[in-house]
Amino acid sequence: MTKSSSFKGKFLKVAFQVLLTVAALSIVLSKTDLPRLTAIIRNANPWYLVAALLFFNLSKLANALRLNRFFGSIGLNLSTWYNLKLYYLGMFYNLFLPGGIGGDGYKIYVLNKNHDVTAMNIFNAVFWDRVSGIFALVFLSAVLLVPSSFAILYPAQVHWVWMIAIAAYPLSLLLTRLFYRQFMPVFMMTALESIIVQGAQVISAWFILMALSATSHQIDFLAIFLVSTIATILPLTIGGAGAREATFFYALSHLGLDANIGVALSLIFFAISALSSLAGILSRLRHENSTTNAEQQSTA
């Protein structure tokens, strides 16, 4: 593949993501009460939002530790601090460089370049880290759906939700044993860390609800929050923007609940993730500045 065709493919992918993001947000915002949505966000309690920011970043810290555990299983021993900086830089690339190399691709490139580990082994660690997070997400989504209003609307489907919750981790264990045996020694710890990651994000979303003074039907909002996170796994929109808001709007409308609260929660959560990811690029800029200064001093 030539460079021009590769660039064209990346450009088309970015254009598609931007178009889909704008379209999804436009549809949702056109159906919401914009003055009320703006007032809800403007009147949010800042202290609850600080708590939401804290728990979001605690979830990312747990996620970085889980990923480093997978790295250790392939003989890639990184310091906690270096791995954390690399993780946040990957977050930044995932949010602000859509359609390009992406955060996971960047991590694989850097680690393969600087360490004596094959790109395939690094890919396996990064990929299975993602998969372990999805299993935790599906498990917790099912757990929250059972006591939600969806169970009241669709009582005949509740047993399927229970089956999903019960089968999630046995299936994860089976797939790990069959295809990624190198990660079996860390299965229990990474499974626990996956629950902590998603649990901390649920707490972050709960603090946002409290900031918005949304004290009723919180189980419904949090269940939809987890389901909307599943909807953002496919990289169809920029950082999941649009997909999460659309999920909130239509799910809450179906339940007859205030969709403005859900859209506000989603927008604030995206803002928190974007703000947090800036730590990654700032860390890289500081590293590049210190490297440049050291080179200048050595040539002086």
C-alpha positions in Angstrom: 0.0 0.0 0.0 1.4 3.4 -1.0 1.7 6.3 1.4 -0.9 8.3 -0.5 -3.5 5.5 -0.4 -2.7 4.9 3.3 -3.2 8.7 4.0 -6.4 8.7 2.0 -7.7 5.7 4.0 -6.9 7.4 7.3 -8.5 10.7 6.1 -11.7 8.9 5.1 -11.8 7.1 8.5 -11.4 10.4 10.4 -14.0 12.1 8.1 -16.4 9.2 8.8 -15.9 9.4 12.6 -16.3 13.2 12.6 -19.4 13.0 10.4 -21.0 10.3 12.6 -20.1 12.1 15.8 -21.6 15.4 14.6 -24.7 13.6 13.2 -25.4 11.7 16.4 -24.9 14.8 18.6 -27.0 16.9 16.3 -29.9 14.5 16.3 -29.8 14.2 20.1 -29.4 17.9 20.8 -32.2 18.7 18.3 -34.5 16.5 20.4 -33.5 17.8 23.8 -34.6 21.0 25.6 -31.3 22.9 25.0 -32.0 25.8 27.4 -32.9 23.3 30.2 -29.9 21.1 29.3 -27.6 24.2 29.5 -29.1 25.2 32.8 -28.7 21.7 34.3 -25.0 21.7 33.4 -24.4 25.3 34.5 -26.0 24.6 37.9 -24.0 21.4 38.6 -22.4 21.2 42.0 -18.7 21.7 41.4 -17.6 19.7 44.5 -19.5 16.6 43.3 -17.8 17.1 39.9 -14.4 17.2 41.5 -15.3 13.8 43.2 -16.4 12.5 39.8 -13.0 13.6 38.3 -11.2 11.9 41.2 -13.0 8.5 40.8 -12.6 8.6 37.0 -8.9 8.9 37.4 -8.8 6.2 40.1 -10.4 4.0 37.5 -7.7 4.9 35.0 -5.0 4.2 37.6 -6.5 0.7 38.2 -6.7 0.2 34.4 -3.1 1.1 34.0 -2.1 -1.3 36.8 -4.1 -4.1 35.1 -2.4 -3.5 31.8 1.0 -3.5 33.4 0.1 -6.9 34.9 -0.6 -8.2 31.4 2.7 -6.7 30.2 4.6 -8.5 33.0 3.1 -11.8 31.8 4.9 -11.5 28.5 8.2 -10.5 30.1 7.8 -6.8 29.6 8.6 -5.3 33.0 7.8 -1.6 33.1 7.9 0.8 36.0 4.5 1.8 37.4 5.2 5.5 36.7 6.4 4.9 33.1 3.4 2.6 32.3 1.0 5.2 33.8 2.4 8.0 31.7 2.2 5.8 28.6 -1.4 4.9 29.5 -2.5 8.5 29.8 -0.8 9.4 26.5 -2.7 6.6 24.9 -5.9 8.1 26.3 -5.0 11.4 24.7 -4.4 9.8 21.3 -7.7 7.8 21.5 -9.7 11.0 22.2 -7.9 13.6 20.1 -6.3 11.7 17.2 -9.2 9.6 15.8 -8.6 7.4 12.8 -4.8 7.6 13.2 -2.5 5.4 15.0 -4.7 5.4 18.2 -3.6 5.0 21.8 -3.2 1.2 21.7 -1.3 1.3 18.4 1.0 4.0 19.8 1.7 1.9 22.9 2.5 -1.2 20.8 4.8 0.9 18.6 6.7 2.5 21.4 7.1 -0.6 23.5 8.2 -2.8 20.5 10.7 -0.1 19.5 12.3 0.3 23.0 12.0 -3.2 24.4 13.1 -6.7 23.4 9.5 -8.0 23.1 7.7 -8.9 19.8 4.9 -6.6 18.6 2.5 -9.6 18.6 3.1 -10.3 22.3 2.5 -6.7 23.1 -0.6 -6.7 20.9 -1.9 -9.8 22.8 -1.4 -8.1 26.2 -3.1 -4.8 25.0 -5.9 -6.7 23.3 -6.7 -9.0 26.2 -6.6 -6.1 28.6 -9.4 -4.6 26.6 -11.3 -7.9 26.5 -11.0 -8.3 30.2 -12.5 -4.9 30.7 -15.4 -5.7 28.3 -16.3 -8.8 30.4 -16.4 -6.7 33.6 -18.5 -4.1 31.8 -21.0 -6.7 30.6 -21.1 -8.3 34.0 -21.8 -5.1 35.9 -24.3 -3.9 33.2 -26.3 -7.1 33.8 -26.1 -6.7 37.6 -27.5 -3.2 37.4 -30.2 -4.0 34.8 -31.8 -6.6 37.1 -33.1 -4.0 39.6 -33.7 -1.3 37.0 -37.0 -0.2 35.4 -36.1 -2.3 32.3 -36.7 -5.4 34.4 -40.2 -4.1 35.3 -40.9 -3.4 31.6 -39.6 -6.7 30.4 -39.9 -9.2 33.2 -39.8 -12.2 30.8 -36.3 -11.2 29.7 -34.8 -10.9 33.2 -33.6 -14.5 33.3 -31.5 -13.8 30.2 -29.8 -10.9 32.0 -29.1 -13.2 34.9 -27.6 -15.8 32.6 -25.3 -13.2 31.1 -24.1 -12.1 34.5 -23.5 -15.7 35.6 -21.8 -16.7 32.4 -19.6 -13.7 31.9 -16.6 -14.7 34.0 -16.7 -18.5 33.4 -16.6 -17.6 29.6 -13.7 -15.2 30.2 -11.8 -17.9 32.1 -12.5 -20.5 29.3 -11.3 -18.1 26.5 -8.2 -17.2 28.5 -7.4 -20.9 29.0 -8.0 -21.7 25.4 -6.3 -18.8 23.6 -4.2 -16.8 26.0 -2.8 -19.3 28.5 0.1 -16.9 29.2 -2.3 -14.7 31.1 -3.8 -17.5 33.3 -1.5 -16.8 36.3 -2.9 -13.2 36.5 -6.5 -14.0 35.6 -8.0 -13.6 39.1 -6.1 -10.3 39.8 -6.9 -8.8 36.4 -10.6 -9.9 36.8 -10.8 -8.1 40.1 -9.0 -5.0 38.8 -11.5 -5.0 35.9 -14.4 -4.8 38.3 -12.6 -2.0 40.2 -12.1 -0.1 37.0 -15.7 -0.2 36.0 -17.0 0.2 39.5 -14.9 3.4 39.9 -16.4 4.7 36.7 -19.9 3.9 38.0 -19.1 5.9 41.2 -17.9 8.7 39.0 -21.2 8.7 37.1 -23.1 8.6 40.4 -21.2 11.7 41.6 -22.2 13.5 38.3 -25.8 12.5 39.0 -25.5 14.0 42.5 -23.9 17.2 41.0 -27.0 17.4 38.7 -29.4 16.9 41.7 -30.7 13.7 40.1 -31.6 11.7 43.1 -34.4 9.5 41.7 -34.1 6.5 39.3 -30.3 6.5 39.8 -30.1 2.7 39.1 -31.7 3.3 35.7 -29.2 6.1 34.9 -26.2 4.0 36.0 -27.4 0.9 34.2 -27.8 3.0 31.0 -24.4 4.5 31.7 -22.8 1.1 31.6 -24.7 0.0 28.5 -23.7 3.3 26.8 -20.1 2.5 27.6 -20.5 -0.8 25.7 -21.9 1.2 22.8 -18.7 3.3 22.7 -16.4 0.3 22.3 -16.5 0.3 18.5 -14.5 3.3 17.3 -17.3 4.8 15.2 -17.3 8.2 16.8 -14.6 10.4 18.3 -14.0 9.2 21.9 -17.4 7.7 22.0 -19.1 11.1 21.8 -22.5 11.0 20.2 -22.9 7.2 20.7 -23.2 7.6 24.5 -25.5 10.6 24.3 -27.7 8.8 21.8 -27.9 5.7 24.0 -28.9 7.8 27.0 -31.5 9.8 25.1 -33.4 6.9 23.6 -33.1 4.6 26.6 -34.4 7.2 29.0 -37.1 8.3 26.6 -38.2 4.7 26.4 -38.5 4.6 30.2 -40.3 7.9 30.3 -37.4 9.6 32.3 -35.8 12.9 31.8 -33.4 12.5 28.9 -31.8 15.9 29.6 -30.3 14.6 32.8 -28.8 11.6 30.9 -27.4 13.7 28.1 -25.9 16.1 30.7 -24.3 13.2 32.5 -22.9 11.9 29.3 -21.5 15.3 28.2 -19.9 16.0 31.6 -18.4 12.5 31.6 -16.8 13.1 28.2 -15.5 16.4 29.4 -13.9 14.7 32.4 -12.3 12.1 30.3 -11.0 14.7 27.9 -9.6 16.8 30.7 -7.9 13.8 32.3 -6.3 12.7 29.1 -4.5 16.1 28.8 -2.1 14.8 31.5 -0.7 12.4 28.9 0.3 15.0 26.4 1.6 17.3 29.1 3.8 14.5 30.4 5.2 13.9 26.9 5.8 17.7 26.4 7.7 17.9 29.7 9.7 14.8 28.7 10.6 16.3 25.3 11.6 19.6 26.8 13.8 18.0 29.4 15.4 15.9 26.6 16.0 18.9 24.5 17.5 20.9 27.4 19.8 17.9 28.1 21.0 17.8 24.5 21.6 21.5 24.4 23.7 21.3 27.6 25.7 18.4 26.3 26.6 20.3 23.1 27.3 23.6 24.9 
